C-alpha cells in the first residue's frame, strides 16, 4: 500500500491562514503531501496557495470580482463553493489528491458540505468546524462518508485547545487516505435497504442467495443517513439492480421524521437502474428517541426501539398519503420497476397478535397503493408477510428473470 498520499487542504486563507498552514505542516510532518486551496473572497493569504481564490472562482465559471460585486457574503460564498467543488472533483479524477480536509465556521462549513458531496464515496473527506454535529447541518447535505470534528476554541487564532482538533483532523485524513479500501467494482453490485434483523428478515436469506449468483450485496440501514448513502450511489449508477424494500424514509420525509432527503426513491429510477421495491415499515415514522414527540404525534401509538430511535404509528389517512408519495416517485422511473405488496404485513411488529398490528390501516394502505400505482410499474400482490419465505422467493423469481433476459447485467 502506497504511503505517498496528497491531501487537499481547503479554507479561507485570508482569515484562517495560521490554522490552515498548521494543518498543512501536520500532514507534511507525517509524510504526506499537501495541495492548498484558498476560498477567500476579499483578502489574500500570507503566502501563495497551490490554487488561488481566482482559480476557484473561475473553475465555477465566475470570478472573484463577480463575488465581490454581489455585495452579499452568502452569494459570494456560494460562488466559491461551486468552484471549489468542481475543482476538488477534477483534482481527484486527475489523480492529484487522495483526500480532503476543509476548515471553517458557518461560512466555511457551508462550502465544505458542497465539496464533500461532490467527491465520490470512498474518498476521505474531513471537516473541522465550529458547528460540527450541530442541528444547523441538514442530513441531506451530509456526504455519506463525511467525517467531522469540532473546532473547539478555534474561532480566531491558534492555541493549544484548537491545535488538538486541527492535528487530529490532519492525522485522520492522511491515515484514512493511506488505509482506505475503495469499492473494487469487480462484481456487479446490488443495493438493498433494510433495518435490523429483529424487524425485517429478508436480507438474511437474500444476501447469500444473490452472492451465490455472482453478485455483491450492500445493505443500507434506512434511518436517514443510510438512505442518503444509498441514493448517492444510485444516482451514480453504481448498482446493477436495486432492492429498495425499506422505503420508510419516504414517509419520514413526508411526516417530518428522520429524512434521507426529498429525492429518496428517485435516483435508481432516474439512472434507469432496474429496481424491485417493497413498502417495509410504511406504517411507521422514525423520530429522535430522546426528544419529546411533536404535539401532533403525542397521542399516537409508538415503539421505543432504543434511547436514540422512536417509531410512531401512522393513522389510515397518513398511510394513504405515504402510498401516494411512493407511487408518485415510482412513476418517474426510467428503468424496469417491480413493486411487491405483502398483504400480510410489512414488518415484524405489525403481524397479527403483535403490538402494532392494525388490519384496517394495512387495508387502507393497500387500497391506496393499488389505486395510485403507475401502469409502468409491475405490481405484484402477495398474500403473505414481508418476513415470510414467499417474499424472498418472489424477489428472486423477478431478479432471475431480469438476469436471464439481460435487464440486469452480470
N, C-alpha and C positions, 0 to 999 in steps of 0.2 A: 504494500500500500504506500503510495507516494506521500511524502510529508511536505512536498512543495505546494503549498496552498496559498491562494491570494484572496484576501478579504476586502470587499468594498466598504469603506467607512464613509457614511453619509451624514451630513448635518449642515447647519448654518455656521460656516467657519468665520463669519464676521463677528458673531457674538459668543460663540462657544469654541473658539479656536483652541484654548488651553485644554479643554476637556477632550475634544476630538483628537488632538495631537497626542494626548496622553494615551488614549486607546490605541492609536497607531503605533506608538512606541511599545506598548504592552504586547501587541501582536508580533511586532518585529523581534522583540526580546525572546519570544518563544519559538522563533524560527519561521514565522510566517511572513508572507509578503502583503503589501498594502497598496490599494489604489484609493485615492481620496476623491470625494465628490462634494463640491460646495453647492448648497441650495439656498444661499443667501440671496437677497434682492438689493438692499441698499448699500451695505458695507462690503469690505474686502478682507480677505484673510491676511494674517501676518506674513505668510509665505504662499507661493502659488500651490494650488492643488492640482492633482492629475487631470481632473475635469472641473472646469471653472463654471461659475454660475451662468456665463454666456453659453457654454457648451450645453448645459442642462436645458435652458430655455429654448435654444434652437432645436434641440432634439425633439421637442414637442411642437415644432413649427410656430414658435413665438420668439419673443426677445425680452431681455431684461427691461428695455425701455417700455415695452408694452405692459409689463408687470408694474412698473413704476407709474406709468400714465393711468393705470386703472384707478389709482387713488384709494384702493381697498386692499387691505392686507390679506383678506380671505381670498379674493380673486387672484392676487399676486401669488399666494402660496399654492393655489390650485394649478396655476401655470407651471410652477416649479415641480409640483407633484406629477403632472403629466409628463414633463420632460425627464424627470428622474426615473420614473417607472419604465419608460421606453428605453432609456439609456442603460439602466441596470439589466433589463432583459436582453438587450443587444450584446452587452459585455459578457453575459453568461453564455449566450449562444455562440459567441466567438471564442469561448474557452478562456477568457481573460480573468474571470472571477469564479470563486468556488463557494462563496457565501457573502452575506451582507450583514452589517450592523448599522443601525440608524439611531441617532441620539436626538432627543428633543423634549420640549414642553408640550403644550397642547398643539401648537402650530407644527412643530416637527413630528409629533406623533400622528397628526392627521396625514401628513405626507408619507410617513413611514408605513402606514397601513396600506396605502396605494402601492408603494414599492414592493412590499412583501406579497401582496395579492398578485402582482404582475409576474412573480417568479414561480416556476413550477414546484409542485410537491417534491420534496427531497433536497431542495436547495436550502442549506442552513440560513435562517433569517432571524435575527435578534433585534429587539427594540429596547433601548434604555430610555425610560420615560418617567416624567414626574406624575403621570396619570396611569401607569401600568395597573391592570386589574380593576380599573375604575368602571363604574356604570356609564361613564361618558362614551365608552367604546361599544358600539353596537355589534352583536355577534356576526352579522352578515358581512362586516368589513374585516373580520379577522381571517387571515390566511389559515388554511387547515393545519399547517405545522409551524405557525408563528411561535416564537419564544419571547417572553418579556421579563424584564427585571426592573424593579422600582429604582428610579434615580433618586435615592434618598439624599437629602441635604445638598442637592446639586443644581438648584435653580440658577445660581450665579457663582461662578468661580470654583477652583479646585480646593478640596480639603480632604482630610483623612476619611471622612464619612463617605463622600461620594466616590472617592478612589476605590473603595471596596466594591461598589456596584460596577464601576467602569472596568476595573481589572477582571472581575468575574465575567462580564459580558465579552471582553476581548478573548479571554481564555476559552469561554464556552463556544463562541462561534468558530474559532480556529480548531478546537478539538472536534467539534461537530463536522467541520469540513474534512478533517482527516479520517473520521470514523464512519461517516455516513455510508450506508449501503443503499444506493438508489435503486428504484424499481428496474428490474432487468428487462422485462418485456420479452422473455424467451418463450413464454406460453401465453395463449390468449387469456385475457383477464375477465372474470365475471364480477361485477359489483353487486353486492347483496346488502339490504338493510334489515336490521333486526333489533331486538332488545335482549336482555339476559335470558338464560335458559329456563328460568322459573316461570316466565310468562309466554315465551314463544320457543317452540322446539324444532322447527323445520330445518334450521341451519345444521343441526347435529346429523341429520340424515342427508341433506343435500350437498354439503361441502365435500365429504368423501366420495359421494356418487359422481359429482362433477369432476373431481380430481382424477378419478379413475378413467374419465372420458378424455383426459389430457388438458384440462383447463385449470387455471389458478383461480382461487376464490378469495376475495377480500370482503369481509363482513363489517359493515359500518354501524356503529351504535347510534341510533336515530334520536338523539336527545339535543339537537341544536347544532353543536359543532361537528358531530359525526355526519349529519346531513350536509353541512357546508363542504366537508371534505369530499363526500360522495358526489355532490353536484359539481364541484370544481373539476373533478376527474371526468365526469360525464360530459361536461362542456368541452373538454379537450379531445373527446372521442377515444378515451383510454380503454373503454370496456368493449369487449366483443359482444356482450349481452348484459342487460341489466335485469336483476331480480329485485324489484323495489316493493317489498312486501310490508315494510313498516313505514307507512305513509302518514303516520300520526303527526309529523311536523307540519303537514299542510293544515290540519285542524288547529295545531298550536298557533301557527301564524294568524289564522283567521280569528281565533278566540283570545289572542293575547297571551299565549303560553310561550314555551321555550322554542323560539323560531329558528329555523335554518335559513330564513330569507324568503322573499316573495317569489323567487324563481324555483323553489322546491318543486320537484316532479315535472320539470320542463326541459332540463338540459339534455337528457338522454334523447327525448323526442326531437329537440332542435338539431341534434347531431345525427339524427336518423339511426340511432342505435336501437337494435331490437330490444324490447322490454316486456317483461312479464310483471304485472302489478297486482297487488292484493291490498286490502284495507285493514291490516293488523292494527288493533288498538284505535280504530276510528272513533270509538265512543269516549275516549279519554283526552284530556288536555293536561299536559305536564306543566307544573309550576314549581317555583323555587320553594323547597320544603320548609325552609326556616323563616319565610316571610308569611305574614297573615294573608289569608285568602282575600282577593278582591271582593268588595261588597256584593257584586252580582253573582258571585260563586260561593259565598259563605254558607248557604243553606243546602248546597248540593252534596250528594254522597261523594266521598273521597277515599283514596287509598294512599296511606303513607308508605312509600316504597322504602325510604330511609330518611335520615335527617336532612338530606340535600334535596330530595325529589318527592313531590306530592302529585298525584293524579286525580283530577276532578272528573266526575261522570257527567256527560252531556245529556240534555233532555232531547226529546224527539225532534223538535224543530231545529235545534242546533245540529243534530245528526244529519238532518236533511240538508242543512247548509253546507256541511262538510262534504256530503255526497255530491252536491252540485259543484263545489270547488274542485273536487277530484276529476269530475267529468270534463269540466271546462279546461283543465290543464291537459288532460289526455287528448282532447280534441285538437290540440296544436301539434301533436307528434307527427313527424315526417317519416318515421320508420314503423316497422311492424310492431303492433302493440296488442297484448292479450291481458285481459283483466279477469282474475279469478275471484268469485264471490262465494266464500264459505258460509252458507246459510245457517250452519250450526253454531256460529260464533267465531270471534276473531282475536281472542286472547284467553289465556288460561283462567282469568278472573271472571269471565262472562259465561262460563259453562253453566248449564242447569245445575242448581244447587250451590254455585259459588257466590261469593259476597256481592259481586257486581252484575249478576245475571239480570237481564231486562229483555224479555222476549218481545215486548211491544216496541221497545226502542230499536232493536235489531230489525224488526219487520219494517219499521218506518224508514230506516236507512236503506234496506234492500229495495223497497218500493221506489225510493227516490233515485237510487243508482240505476235501476232498470228503466226508469222514465227518462233520465238525463244522459245515459251512456251514448257516446257518439257512434254512428254507424261504422266509422273507420276502425273501431276497436273490436277485437274478437272477444266477446263476452262469454265467460264460462261459469256456469252455475253449479255449485257443489252442495249436496245435502249435508255434508259433514262439517266438522270443525277445522279451523286452520292448523291445529296441532295434531290432527288425525293423519294416518298414513296416506289416505286418499289425496290429501292436498299435495304432498311431495310427489306422489305418483303422477298427478296431473301436471305438475310443473315439469317433471322430467319427460313426460309424453310430448308436451309442447316444445320443449327445448330440443329433444332428439329429432323431432320433425323439422325444426329450423336448421339444425346441423345437416340433416340429410338433404334438404333442398337448397343449401348454401346461404340461407338467410343469416345464420351465424357462421362466421369464418373461423376455421381452425388455425 
